[in-house]
Amino acid sequence: MKNKINKAFRQAEGTKYLAFALTLMKWIFWGSIIGIVVGSTSALLLSVNDFLTQVREKNPSTLLLLPVGGIVIGYLYQYHGNNSRKGNDLIIEHIHHGQGQIPLRMGPIVFISTFITHLLGGSTGREGAAIQMGTSIAEAVNRIFKVDKIDRRILIMSGISGGFGSAFGTPLAGTIFGMEIISLGKMKYEAFIPCFVSSLVGHLVSEAWGVEHEHHIIKSIPELTGLTFIKVIATAIIFSFASVLYSQIRHGIKMFSEKYMKNLMIRAAVGGLIIIALTYLLGTRDYLGRGLPIINEAFEGHVSPLAFLNKIIFTAVTMGTGFRGGEVIPLFFVGSTLGNALSALVDLPTSFLAALGLIAVFSGASNAPIACFIFSVESFEGKGIIFFFMVCLISYIFSGHHGIYAAQKIYEPKSRLLSLPEGETISKIEQKKENFKTP
């Protein structure tokens, strides 16, 4: 009798381990497929965006066509986009609720719209397009292989990781980013393997296509002294406020335009006209497109002390009125130029503070401090690792419940003092605040 029980137990254990091995193989297989396709599409995205940027810079008059480009983008989303117009928020909502399907057209439409935005001078980045294409590919894998509901959400997260990792050449940060931005106070570690596989494969494939990612160099790191720590803490708090300022202006413009300009074509056309007016008002084109030359200058020398604020306004108008692309590189611009401006005031090396600002503003705006910290390690070869850990944590805490991803759920508030309801999204909290202000 005892032998029969032991045999049955061993069979049950064997069945359990077999099921686990099969699941593991499926995740690796699906993650690899997603990574291969996402890496290739990210390579296309980066190469075309670089080409379009060169075309725009050689033909300054293309900026005057930005309202026309906005009309085209608005038309695509109004008549052919379905729910795709929600962008990254649609992806996060789908992972939370798992209802319906992510439209496969999301990826191609956001690619076309991002190309138009970059060609004509909208202030935007690229990761939004890469992430949305990644999730569209993950959704295609879900449908082809008839993936069950639980694994569907995990593969959508791996699509986010693949898009981010391949877009920035940071596979480890991409892995965590796909798991971390979904909600505050909760991370789905079950998605670790497919997210890592997708991010790593996507990165390797994009590099195989010849993609070269931007690199910034920190020339010197200050010593670990009490005074340096105090300075870093103070600047990290300032960086967090910059992330809040961008998030609030961006969401404010979006809410205003949705309320008073229902037609997406009119909304984007107005946004394009505002960008043109701001460009001629300031007399510079530094704030159009990604702004990579200014980011480089922030590490090397002197930039305008108001450059960070101008970029916040340009990007908030661009994204808030319906143009497409991404917000990470503009956040890099904001953080690095603000760090450059603060370096003389706090007497810290310029490249060091520009790097801290680049990471800290991203951390506060994305609410993904772990991914941002790992991003800093991969981007700056582990230099100043303690300082980067500090600014990621401080910026995350001091940015409160604000952020660029309105659909993020707050499972655990960053502090008990915030007294936020569990399970609410950033957008709902903002709406309640607005309703409270309205008599």
C-alpha positions in Angstrom: 0.0 0.0 0.0 2.8 2.4 1.0 4.6 1.6 -2.3 1.5 2.4 -4.3 1.2 5.8 -2.5 4.8 6.6 -3.1 4.5 5.7 -6.8 1.4 7.8 -7.2 3.2 10.7 -5.5 6.2 10.4 -7.8 3.9 10.3 -10.8 2.1 13.5 -9.6 5.4 15.2 -9.0 6.7 14.1 -12.4 3.5 15.4 -14.1 3.9 18.8 -12.3 7.5 19.2 -13.3 6.7 18.2 -16.9 3.9 20.8 -17.0 6.3 23.4 -15.6 9.0 22.5 -18.2 6.5 22.7 -21.1 5.3 26.1 -19.8 8.9 27.3 -19.6 9.6 26.2 -23.1 6.4 27.9 -24.4 7.5 31.2 -22.7 10.9 31.0 -24.2 9.5 30.1 -27.6 6.9 32.9 -27.6 9.3 35.4 -26.1 11.8 34.6 -28.8 9.3 35.1 -31.6 8.2 38.4 -30.2 11.8 39.5 -29.7 12.8 38.7 -33.3 9.9 40.6 -34.8 10.1 43.5 -32.4 13.9 43.8 -32.8 13.4 44.0 -36.5 10.6 46.6 -36.4 12.5 48.7 -33.8 15.5 48.7 -36.1 13.2 50.0 -38.9 11.8 52.6 -36.5 15.1 53.9 -35.4 16.6 54.0 -38.9 13.6 55.7 -40.5 13.4 58.2 -37.7 17.1 59.1 -38.1 16.5 59.6 -41.8 13.4 61.7 -41.4 15.2 63.9 -38.8 17.9 64.6 -41.3 15.3 65.4 -44.0 13.6 67.9 -41.6 16.8 69.6 -40.6 17.8 70.1 -44.2 14.3 71.4 -45.1 13.2 73.7 -42.3 10.0 74.6 -44.1 8.6 71.2 -43.4 7.6 72.5 -39.9 4.9 74.5 -41.6 3.2 71.3 -42.7 2.9 70.0 -39.1 -0.8 71.0 -38.8 -1.4 69.0 -42.0 0.4 66.1 -40.6 -1.7 66.4 -37.5 -4.9 66.2 -39.6 -3.6 63.0 -41.2 -2.8 61.5 -37.9 -6.1 62.5 -36.5 -7.9 61.0 -39.5 -6.0 57.7 -39.0 -7.0 57.4 -35.4 -10.5 58.8 -35.7 -11.6 56.6 -38.6 -9.3 53.6 -38.6 -7.7 53.4 -35.1 -10.6 52.1 -33.0 -9.2 52.0 -29.4 -5.7 52.4 -30.6 -5.9 56.1 -29.9 -5.4 55.3 -26.2 -1.9 54.2 -27.0 0.1 52.8 -24.1 -2.8 53.3 -21.7 -4.8 50.8 -23.7 -2.0 48.2 -23.3 -1.9 48.8 -19.5 -5.7 48.6 -19.2 -5.7 45.3 -21.2 -3.2 43.8 -18.9 -5.2 44.8 -15.9 -8.6 43.6 -17.1 -7.8 41.2 -20.0 -11.0 42.1 -21.8 -11.3 42.1 -25.6 -8.2 42.2 -27.8 -5.5 44.7 -28.6 -6.1 45.8 -32.2 -3.3 44.5 -34.5 -3.5 47.8 -36.4 -2.2 49.6 -33.4 1.4 49.0 -34.4 1.3 50.0 -38.1 -0.8 53.1 -37.3 1.5 54.3 -34.5 4.6 53.8 -36.8 3.1 55.9 -39.6 2.0 58.5 -37.1 5.4 58.6 -35.5 7.1 59.0 -38.8 4.9 61.9 -39.7 5.5 63.6 -36.3 9.3 63.3 -36.6 9.4 64.4 -40.2 7.4 67.6 -39.5 8.9 68.6 -36.2 6.7 67.4 -33.4 8.6 67.1 -30.0 8.5 63.4 -29.3 10.6 60.3 -28.8 10.3 56.7 -30.1 9.6 54.2 -27.3 5.8 54.7 -27.5 5.9 53.4 -31.1 8.2 50.6 -30.2 6.1 49.5 -27.2 2.8 49.6 -29.2 4.3 47.7 -32.1 5.7 45.2 -29.6 2.3 44.6 -28.0 0.7 44.3 -31.4 3.2 41.6 -32.3 2.5 39.9 -28.9 -1.2 40.1 -29.6 -0.6 38.4 -33.0 1.3 35.6 -31.2 -1.6 35.3 -28.7 -4.1 34.8 -31.6 -2.0 32.5 -33.7 -1.1 30.1 -30.9 -4.5 30.6 -29.1 -2.7 31.5 -25.8 -4.9 31.2 -22.7 -6.1 34.3 -20.8 -3.4 34.2 -18.1 -0.5 33.8 -20.5 -2.0 36.4 -22.9 -1.4 39.2 -20.3 2.2 37.9 -19.7 3.0 38.0 -23.4 1.6 41.5 -23.7 4.0 42.5 -21.0 6.8 40.8 -22.9 5.9 42.9 -25.9 6.4 46.0 -23.8 9.8 44.7 -22.7 10.9 43.8 -26.2 9.9 47.2 -27.5 11.7 49.1 -24.8 14.8 46.9 -24.7 15.3 47.0 -28.5 14.6 50.7 -28.7 17.2 51.8 -26.2 19.7 48.9 -26.3 19.1 48.1 -22.6 17.8 44.5 -22.4 17.9 44.3 -18.6 16.0 47.6 -18.1 13.6 46.5 -20.8 12.9 43.3 -18.9 11.9 45.1 -15.7 10.2 48.0 -17.5 7.6 45.7 -19.0 6.8 44.3 -15.5 7.0 47.5 -13.5 5.0 50.2 -15.4 1.8 48.3 -15.1 1.1 49.3 -11.5 2.5 50.9 -8.5 3.3 48.7 -5.6 3.0 45.4 -7.4 5.1 43.5 -9.9 4.2 40.3 -11.8 7.3 38.2 -11.4 5.7 35.4 -13.3 6.4 37.4 -16.5 10.1 37.5 -15.8 11.2 34.8 -18.3 9.2 35.9 -21.4 10.0 39.5 -20.7 13.7 38.8 -20.4 13.8 36.6 -23.5 11.8 39.1 -25.6 13.9 42.1 -24.4 17.3 40.3 -24.9 16.4 38.8 -28.3 14.9 42.1 -29.4 18.1 43.9 -28.5 20.3 41.4 -30.2 18.2 41.4 -33.4 18.2 45.2 -33.6 21.9 45.3 -33.2 22.3 42.6 -35.9 20.4 45.0 -38.2 23.2 47.6 -37.5 21.4 49.8 -35.1 23.6 52.0 -33.0 22.2 53.5 -29.8 23.1 56.9 -28.3 25.7 56.8 -25.5 26.5 59.6 -23.1 29.7 59.7 -21.0 30.1 60.8 -17.4 33.5 62.5 -17.3 33.9 62.5 -13.5 32.1 61.2 -10.4 32.3 63.1 -7.1 33.6 61.5 -3.9 31.1 59.9 -1.5 31.0 62.6 1.1 28.2 63.9 3.3 28.0 67.2 1.5 27.8 65.4 -1.9 24.9 63.2 -0.6 23.0 66.3 0.6 23.5 68.0 -2.8 22.3 64.8 -4.7 19.3 64.5 -2.5 18.3 68.1 -3.0 18.7 67.9 -6.8 16.8 64.6 -7.0 13.8 66.3 -5.3 14.0 69.1 -7.9 14.2 66.5 -10.7 11.1 64.8 -9.3 9.2 68.2 -9.4 10.2 68.5 -13.0 8.7 65.1 -13.8 5.5 66.1 -12.0 5.4 69.4 -13.9 5.6 67.6 -17.2 3.0 65.0 -16.3 0.5 67.6 -15.1 0.9 69.9 -18.1 0.8 67.0 -20.5 -2.4 65.4 -18.9 -3.9 68.9 -18.5 -3.5 69.7 -22.3 -4.9 66.2 -23.2 -8.0 66.7 -20.9 -8.6 70.2 -22.2 -8.3 69.2 -25.9 -10.6 66.2 -25.3 -13.2 68.4 -23.7 -13.2 71.2 -26.2 -11.9 69.6 -29.4 -13.7 66.3 -29.9 -12.5 66.0 -33.5 -9.0 64.4 -33.5 -8.1 66.1 -36.8 -8.9 69.6 -35.5 -7.2 68.9 -32.2 -3.9 67.8 -33.8 -4.0 70.7 -36.3 -4.3 73.2 -33.5 -1.4 71.5 -31.7 0.7 71.8 -34.8 -0.1 75.5 -35.1 0.9 76.0 -31.5 4.3 74.3 -32.0 4.9 76.5 -35.1 4.1 79.6 -33.1 6.3 78.6 -30.2 9.2 77.8 -32.5 9.1 81.2 -34.1 8.5 82.9 -30.8 11.6 81.4 -29.3 13.6 81.7 -32.5 15.1 78.3 -32.2 14.4 74.7 -33.5 16.2 73.1 -30.6 13.0 71.8 -29.1 11.7 70.0 -32.2 12.0 66.3 -32.7 13.9 64.2 -30.1 16.5 66.9 -29.4 19.5 64.6 -29.2 22.1 67.3 -30.0 20.9 69.3 -27.0 21.1 66.2 -24.8 24.7 65.7 -25.9 25.5 69.4 -25.3 24.0 69.1 -21.8 26.8 66.5 -21.0 29.5 68.5 -22.7 29.0 72.2 -22.0 26.4 74.9 -21.4 22.7 75.0 -22.4 20.0 77.5 -21.8 18.8 77.4 -18.2 15.2 77.4 -19.4 15.8 74.6 -22.0 14.1 72.0 -19.7 11.0 74.1 -19.3 10.7 74.8 -23.1 11.0 71.1 -23.9 8.3 70.3 -21.3 5.9 72.7 -23.0 6.8 71.6 -26.6 6.4 67.9 -25.7 3.3 68.4 -23.6 1.6 70.2 -26.5 2.8 67.6 -29.1 1.6 64.6 -27.1 -1.4 66.2 -25.5 -2.9 67.1 -28.9 -2.6 63.7 -30.5 0.8 63.4 -32.2 2.6 60.2 -31.7 6.1 58.9 -30.7 7.2 58.6 -27.2 8.1 60.6 -24.1 11.2 59.0 -22.7 13.7 60.8 -24.9 12.0 64.2 -24.2 12.2 63.3 -20.5 15.9 62.6 -21.0 16.2 66.1 -22.6 14.4 67.7 -19.6 16.4 65.9 -17.0 19.8 66.4 -18.6 19.4 70.1 -19.4 18.0 70.7 -15.9 21.0 68.9 -14.4 23.2 71.0 -16.6 21.6 74.2 -15.3 21.9 73.1 -11.7 25.5 71.9 -11.9 26.9 75.4 -11.4 24.6 76.1 -8.5 25.4 73.0 -6.5 29.1 72.7 -7.7 28.9 69.2 -9.1 30.4 68.0 -12.4 28.2 68.9 -15.3 28.1 65.5 -17.0 27.5 63.8 -13.7 24.5 66.0 -12.8 23.2 65.8 -16.4 23.2 62.0 -16.2 21.5 62.0 -12.8 18.8 64.3 -14.1 18.3 62.2 -17.2 17.6 59.1 -15.0 15.7 60.9 -12.2 13.1 62.7 -14.3 12.5 59.4 -16.2 12.0 57.6 -12.8 9.6 60.2 -11.4 7.5 60.3 -14.6 7.4 56.6 -15.3 7.0 55.4 -11.7 9.5 52.6 -12.6 12.5 53.2 -10.3 14.0 49.7 -10.5 13.9 49.7 -14.4 15.4 53.3 -14.4 18.2 52.3 -12.0 19.1 49.3 -14.2 18.9 51.6 -17.2 21.5 53.8 -15.6 23.8 50.9 -14.9 23.5 49.7 -18.5 23.8 53.2 -20.0 26.7 54.5 -17.8 28.6 51.3 -17.3 27.8 51.2 -13.6 29.5 54.5 -12.8 28.1 56.3 -9.7 25.8 53.4 -9.0 25.0 54.6 -5.4 24.0 58.1 -6.6 21.8 56.7 -9.3 20.0 54.4 -6.9 19.4 57.4 -4.6 17.9 59.6 -7.3 15.7 56.9 -8.7 14.3 56.2 -5.3 13.9 59.9 -4.2 12.4 61.0 -7.5 10.0 58.1 -7.4 8.8 59.0 -3.9 8.6 62.7 -4.3 6.7 62.5 -7.6 3.7 61.2 -5.7 0.9 59.6 -7.6 1.6 61.5 -10.8 3.0 59.9 -14.0 2.9 59.8 -17.8 1.0 56.5 -17.9 -2.5 57.5 -16.8 -3.8 53.9 -16.7 -1.2 52.8 -14.0 -3.0 51.3 -11.1 -2.0 52.2 -7.5 -2.0 48.9 -5.6 0.1 50.4 -2.8 0.6 54.1 -2.3 4.2 55.3 -2.2 3.5 56.6 1.3 0.9 56.1 4.0 0.6 59.9 4.1 -0.9 60.0 0.6 -4.1 58.1 1.8 -4.9 56.9 -1.7 -7.6 54.3 -2.4 -6.2 50.9 -3.4 -6.7 49.9 -7.1 -7.4 53.4 -8.5 -5.6 54.5 -11.6 -3.7 57.8 -11.9 -6.2 59.2 -14.4 -9.2 58.5 -12.0 -7.4 60.2 -9.1 -6.7 63.2 -11.4 -10.4 63.3 -12.4 -11.5 63.2 -8.8 -9.2 66.2 -8.0 -10.8 68.1 -10.9 -14.3 67.3 -9.8 -13.4 68.4 -6.3 -12.1 71.7 -7.6 -15.3 72.3 -9.7 -18.0 73.9 -7.6 
